Structure formats: C-alpha cells, structure tokens
Amino acid sequence: MAGLVPILLALLLAPLLLGVINRTKAFFAGRQGAPVWQPYHDLRRLLGKGAVYSRTTTWVFVAGPVVGLASVLAALSLLPLGGQPAFLSFTGDLVLMVCLLGLMRFVTVLAALDTGSSFEGMGASREVTFSALAEPPLFLALAILARKTGSLSLTGILGAIDHGLWLQAGPMLLLVATALFVIFLAENARIPVDDPNTHLELTMIHEVMVLDHSGPDFAMILYGAALKLWLLGALVVGILVPAGSPWYVGWPAAVGGLVLVAVLTGVVESTIARLRMHKVPQLLVGSLILALLAMVLGAR
C-alpha cells in the first residue's frame, strides 16, 4: 500500500507545480498572477466542455490523449518517491519508464499528423528531432546511476543515493542532476527550449501539436503534461535529496523538493530568453557532455 502513495501524490499535486511556475513568473514580472490552483480550475472547465473533431481525423486523433495519459500513469507506477519504494519495481524498469515516456510522445505526434495540418506536422517534426537529442543523455544519466549504485531498478537506484554516496561521489551526482534538469526543461517544453505560453507560429513546438484538441481530450493532454513534469522533476529531486529517512520525512521532503524545482523553473523562465531553434540542439548536446563528464568522474 505504501507504493500507492507516490502515485496518489502525483495525481493530486502535479497540476500544482504548473501553478507554482506561473506564480513565480508573475512575481518576477511584477504582476499578481493567477492563483496556484488555476490549473485545477482549467482542467475542471475543460472537462465540462464538449470535444470538437475535424472530418479529416480518425480514431488515431481520439486515441492520442487517452494513450498518452495512460502511458505517463504507467510510468508513474515505476517511480519511487522520498526514498520509499515504487508501486512496481523490477530489474530494468528504468528502461520501461523511458519507453513509456517515448510512447506518450509518439501517440501525441501521431495525433498531430492525423489532422493533416502542415502546421501541426511542423511541430511534430521539431518534437521528434529534439526528443532524439534528449533521450541519449537521459539514458546515459540513468546508466551512470545504475552503475554507481549497482542496481537496474529505479527503486534500488534512488534508494541507494544517501549521504554516504554524496560524500563519495558528490560532483558526479551534481553533474547528473544538472543534466537531468536540462532534460526536464526540454521534455516539458519549458524555456529556454520552448515557451508553453507562446502563440507565434515559427517558434511553437509542443503547443502546436495539440491545437486541434479540445474539451476532455485537451484536459487529458494538460493533465498528462503535468504528470510528466512531476515524474521528471522527481528524478532530479531523488538525486538531490538523499534517501534513508522514514516515510514521514521522506515524502514531505520530496514534495517540498518538487515545489523548489518548480520555483527554479519559473526563475529560469523569467531570467533566460528562449533560445533560437538552431541553438536548442547545442543545449541538449551540452546535457550529454555533462553526463559524459559524470561518467568519467564515476569511473575514477
């Protein structure tokens, strides 16, 4: 039953991270901004509306949001939180988690292409291109952690990152966490890779793929994006917050760490401009270089 707690926390609190990011950006802009609960109101409003479908779309367009949400929910069942075990844990589950995130992206791209819109096809092409550059450093970072901890399970990996490991390999863990934070920004379509609030045709990546979705379908996409934000943020927090604490300390510390990651994301988006499209691959290659440096340090 304890393994259900990380899933329940994600289901309840994932949209809150989006509210924290927006509130942080409003603070830096000198505005009051929307309340942190605004994403919940947006989801409720969308669920109360009807969906509109183009005559050119097929069942692929309808299935995209459903399969995408199911994929990220399955990935959440593999994620430990606060040093406590995940709901499902087995050897090699870290590979399955990355594959489930890839499936979420794949069905979103298929749904965008199913509309027959060249505009959404442009966004799908950009999404696939940048994801191909983001997945190698993600796999490499997880492989480094697996080698250092001697486990091929996310529960074993994050459960082995304690104060002793930080004293032994602190620089390596810091480089891995930094590389994962860059991937966190890229995979969640945040600045400096993408701006989730933009409506400029030439700069949109993720948002352009979901323009034709509406009502409950769009609510599933937004909720799935919030859960993905929580999942990748929890990987960063799992490295930076050492395990070994009891559940009544580990879970609040993990949730607090995720809120801090959301605040840091808002700070980054408020202080850094969005990169030009041809600069994004350089950023992702930079995360790969950080992971390679961590591998070198870990091999010493």
C-alpha positions as CSV (number, residue, x, y, z in Angstrom):
1,M,0.0,0.0,0.0
2,A,2.9,2.4,0.6
3,G,3.8,2.2,-3.1
4,L,0.4,3.8,-3.9
5,V,1.3,7.0,-2.0
6,P,3.8,8.3,-4.7
7,I,1.1,7.8,-7.4
8,L,-1.6,9.4,-5.3
9,L,0.6,12.4,-4.5
10,A,1.4,12.8,-8.2
11,L,-2.3,12.6,-9.2
12,L,-3.3,15.2,-6.6
13,L,-0.4,17.6,-6.7
14,A,1.1,17.5,-10.2
15,P,-1.1,20.4,-11.5
16,L,0.1,22.5,-8.5
17,L,3.6,22.5,-9.9
18,L,2.3,24.4,-13.0
19,G,0.6,26.9,-10.8
20,V,3.8,27.4,-8.8
21,I,5.8,28.0,-12.0
22,N,3.3,30.5,-13.3
23,R,3.1,32.3,-10.0
24,T,6.9,32.6,-9.8
25,K,7.0,34.1,-13.3
26,A,4.3,36.5,-12.3
27,F,6.4,37.6,-9.3
28,F,9.4,38.3,-11.5
29,A,7.2,40.3,-13.9
30,G,5.7,42.4,-11.1
31,R,2.2,41.0,-11.5
32,Q,-0.1,39.4,-9.0
33,G,-0.7,36.5,-11.4
34,A,-3.2,33.7,-11.3
35,P,-3.6,31.6,-8.1
36,V,-1.5,28.4,-7.8
37,W,-4.8,26.5,-8.0
38,Q,-5.6,27.8,-11.5
39,P,-4.5,24.6,-13.4
40,Y,-7.2,22.7,-11.4
41,H,-9.8,25.2,-12.5
42,D,-8.7,24.9,-16.1
43,L,-8.9,21.1,-16.0
44,R,-12.4,21.3,-14.5
45,R,-13.6,23.8,-17.1
46,L,-12.2,21.7,-20.0
47,L,-13.9,18.5,-18.6
48,G,-17.2,20.3,-18.6
49,K,-17.0,21.1,-22.3
50,G,-17.6,19.0,-25.4
51,A,-14.9,17.9,-27.8
52,V,-14.8,19.0,-31.5
53,Y,-13.3,16.8,-34.1
54,S,-12.3,17.6,-37.7
55,R,-13.7,15.5,-40.5
56,T,-10.2,14.7,-41.6
57,T,-9.2,13.0,-38.3
58,T,-9.6,9.3,-37.5
59,W,-9.5,7.2,-34.4
60,V,-5.8,7.9,-34.0
61,F,-6.6,11.5,-33.1
62,V,-9.1,10.4,-30.5
63,A,-6.8,7.8,-29.0
64,G,-3.8,10.0,-28.8
65,P,-4.7,11.8,-25.5
66,V,-6.0,8.6,-23.9
67,V,-2.9,6.5,-24.7
68,G,-0.6,9.4,-23.7
69,L,-2.2,9.8,-20.3
70,A,-2.2,6.0,-19.7
71,S,1.5,5.9,-20.6
72,V,2.5,8.5,-18.1
73,L,0.3,6.9,-15.4
74,A,2.1,3.6,-16.1
75,A,5.5,5.3,-15.8
76,L,4.5,6.9,-12.5
77,S,3.9,3.4,-11.1
78,L,7.6,2.7,-11.5
79,L,8.8,5.9,-9.8
80,P,9.8,5.8,-6.1
81,L,9.4,9.0,-4.0
82,G,11.1,10.2,-0.9
83,G,13.3,7.1,-0.6
84,Q,10.3,4.8,-0.4
85,P,9.8,2.0,-3.0
86,A,7.6,2.4,-6.1
87,F,4.4,0.6,-6.7
88,L,6.0,-1.6,-9.3
89,S,9.7,-2.4,-9.1
90,F,11.8,-4.9,-11.1
91,T,15.1,-5.2,-12.9
92,G,15.2,-2.9,-15.9
93,D,12.2,-0.8,-15.0
94,L,14.1,2.4,-15.7
95,V,14.2,1.4,-19.4
96,L,10.5,0.7,-19.4
97,M,9.9,4.2,-17.8
98,V,11.8,5.9,-20.6
99,C,10.0,3.8,-23.2
100,L,6.6,4.8,-21.8
101,L,7.5,8.4,-22.0
102,G,8.5,7.8,-25.6
103,L,5.2,6.2,-26.2
104,M,3.4,9.2,-24.8
105,R,5.4,11.4,-27.3
106,F,4.8,9.0,-30.2
107,V,1.0,9.0,-29.9
108,T,0.9,12.8,-29.5
109,V,2.9,13.1,-32.7
110,L,0.6,10.7,-34.5
111,A,-2.5,12.6,-33.3
112,A,-0.9,15.8,-34.6
113,L,-0.1,14.2,-38.0
114,D,-3.6,12.7,-38.2
115,T,-5.1,16.2,-38.5
116,G,-3.5,16.7,-41.9
117,S,-2.3,20.1,-40.9
118,S,1.1,21.1,-42.2
119,F,1.3,23.5,-39.2
120,E,1.0,20.6,-36.7
121,G,3.3,18.5,-38.8
122,M,5.9,21.2,-38.4
123,G,5.6,21.0,-34.6
124,A,5.7,17.2,-34.7
125,S,8.9,17.2,-36.7
126,R,10.5,19.5,-34.2
127,E,9.3,17.5,-31.3
128,V,10.8,14.3,-32.7
129,T,14.0,16.0,-33.6
130,F,14.6,17.4,-30.2
131,S,13.5,14.3,-28.4
132,A,16.1,12.3,-30.4
133,L,18.7,14.6,-28.8
134,A,17.2,14.5,-25.3
135,E,16.9,10.7,-24.9
136,P,20.7,9.8,-25.1
137,P,21.7,12.0,-22.2
138,L,18.7,10.7,-20.2
139,F,19.6,7.1,-20.8
140,L,23.3,7.8,-20.1
141,A,22.4,9.6,-16.8
142,L,20.3,6.6,-15.7
143,A,23.1,4.2,-16.7
144,I,25.6,6.1,-14.7
145,L,23.4,6.0,-11.6
146,A,22.7,2.3,-12.2
147,R,26.5,1.5,-12.4
148,K,27.3,3.6,-9.3
149,T,24.5,2.1,-7.2
150,G,24.7,-1.5,-8.6
151,S,21.0,-1.6,-9.4
152,L,19.0,-1.7,-12.6
153,S,15.8,-0.7,-10.8
154,L,14.6,2.9,-10.1
155,T,13.7,1.9,-6.6
156,G,17.2,0.5,-6.0
157,I,18.9,3.4,-7.7
158,L,17.2,6.2,-5.8
159,G,17.1,4.2,-2.6
160,A,20.9,3.9,-2.7
161,I,21.6,7.6,-3.1
162,D,22.2,8.5,0.5
163,H,24.6,10.8,2.4
164,G,27.4,8.3,2.1
165,L,27.2,8.2,-1.7
166,W,27.1,12.0,-1.8
167,L,30.3,12.2,0.3
168,Q,31.9,9.6,-2.0
169,A,30.7,10.9,-5.4
170,G,29.1,14.3,-4.9
171,P,30.5,16.0,-8.0
172,M,29.3,13.1,-10.2
173,L,25.8,13.2,-8.7
174,L,25.6,17.0,-9.1
175,L,26.6,16.7,-12.8
176,V,23.9,14.0,-13.4
177,A,21.3,16.1,-11.6
178,T,22.2,19.2,-13.8
179,A,22.0,17.1,-17.0
180,L,18.6,15.7,-15.9
181,F,17.3,19.3,-15.1
182,V,18.2,20.4,-18.7
183,I,16.3,17.3,-20.0
184,F,13.5,18.2,-17.6
185,L,13.2,21.6,-19.3
186,A,13.4,20.2,-22.8
187,E,11.0,17.3,-22.3
188,N,8.4,19.5,-20.7
189,A,8.6,22.2,-23.4
190,R,9.8,24.9,-21.0
191,I,12.1,27.9,-21.7
192,P,14.8,28.0,-23.0
193,V,13.7,25.2,-25.3
194,D,10.1,26.1,-25.8
195,D,7.6,28.6,-24.4
196,P,4.3,26.9,-23.3
197,N,2.5,30.3,-23.5
198,T,3.6,31.3,-26.9
199,H,1.4,31.5,-30.0
200,L,4.0,32.5,-32.5
201,E,3.8,30.1,-35.4
202,L,7.5,30.0,-36.1
203,T,8.6,29.2,-32.5
204,M,6.0,26.7,-31.3
205,I,7.0,23.1,-30.7
206,H,4.8,21.2,-28.3
207,E,1.8,23.5,-28.2
208,V,1.3,23.5,-32.0
209,M,0.7,19.7,-31.9
210,V,-2.3,20.0,-29.6
211,L,-4.1,23.0,-31.2
212,D,-6.9,20.8,-32.6
213,H,-7.7,19.1,-29.3
214,S,-10.5,20.5,-27.2
215,G,-12.6,19.7,-24.2
216,P,-11.9,16.5,-22.3
217,D,-9.2,15.5,-24.8
218,F,-7.3,18.7,-24.2
219,A,-7.8,18.2,-20.4
220,M,-6.1,14.8,-20.7
221,I,-3.2,16.3,-22.6
222,L,-2.7,19.1,-20.0
223,Y,-3.0,16.6,-17.1
224,G,-0.6,14.2,-18.7
225,A,1.9,17.1,-19.2
226,A,1.6,18.0,-15.5
227,L,2.2,14.3,-14.5
228,K,5.3,14.2,-16.8
229,L,6.6,17.4,-15.2
230,W,6.2,15.7,-11.8
231,L,7.8,12.5,-12.9
232,L,11.0,14.0,-14.4
233,G,11.2,16.5,-11.6
234,A,11.0,13.6,-9.1
235,L,14.1,12.1,-10.8
236,V,16.1,15.3,-10.1
237,V,14.8,15.5,-6.5
238,G,15.5,11.8,-6.0
239,I,19.2,12.6,-6.6
240,L,19.5,15.8,-4.7
241,V,17.5,14.6,-1.6
242,P,19.4,11.7,-0.1
243,A,17.4,8.6,0.8
244,G,17.4,6.9,4.2
245,S,14.7,8.9,6.0
246,P,11.5,7.5,7.3
247,W,8.3,8.0,5.2
248,Y,7.0,10.9,7.3
249,V,10.2,12.8,6.5
250,G,11.0,11.5,3.0
251,W,7.6,12.2,1.4
252,P,7.3,15.8,2.6
253,A,10.9,16.4,1.7
254,A,10.3,15.1,-1.8
255,V,7.2,17.2,-2.3
256,G,9.0,20.2,-1.0
257,G,11.9,19.5,-3.4
258,L,9.5,19.3,-6.3
259,V,8.0,22.7,-5.4
260,L,11.5,24.1,-5.3
261,V,12.2,22.6,-8.7
262,A,9.0,24.3,-9.9
263,V,10.2,27.6,-8.4
264,L,13.6,27.2,-10.1
265,T,11.9,26.5,-13.4
266,G,10.0,29.8,-13.0
267,V,13.2,31.6,-12.2
268,V,14.9,30.2,-15.3
269,E,11.9,31.2,-17.5
270,S,11.9,34.7,-16.0
271,T,15.7,35.3,-16.4
272,I,16.6,33.5,-19.6
273,A,15.3,34.2,-23.1
274,R,14.0,31.4,-25.3
275,L,16.8,30.0,-27.5
276,R,16.7,30.2,-31.2
277,M,15.6,27.0,-32.8
278,H,19.1,26.1,-34.1
279,K,20.6,26.6,-30.6
280,V,18.4,24.0,-28.9
281,P,20.4,21.0,-30.2
282,Q,23.5,22.7,-28.7
283,L,21.8,22.9,-25.3
284,L,20.8,19.2,-25.5
285,V,24.3,18.2,-26.6
286,G,25.6,20.2,-23.6
287,S,23.5,18.0,-21.3
288,L,25.1,15.0,-22.9
289,I,28.5,16.4,-22.3
290,L,27.6,16.9,-18.6
291,A,26.5,13.2,-18.4
292,L,29.8,12.2,-20.0
293,L,31.8,14.2,-17.5
294,A,29.8,12.5,-14.8
295,M,30.7,9.1,-16.3
296,V,34.4,10.0,-16.3
297,L,34.2,11.0,-12.6
298,G,32.2,7.9,-11.7
299,A,34.9,5.7,-13.4
300,R,37.6,7.0,-11.1
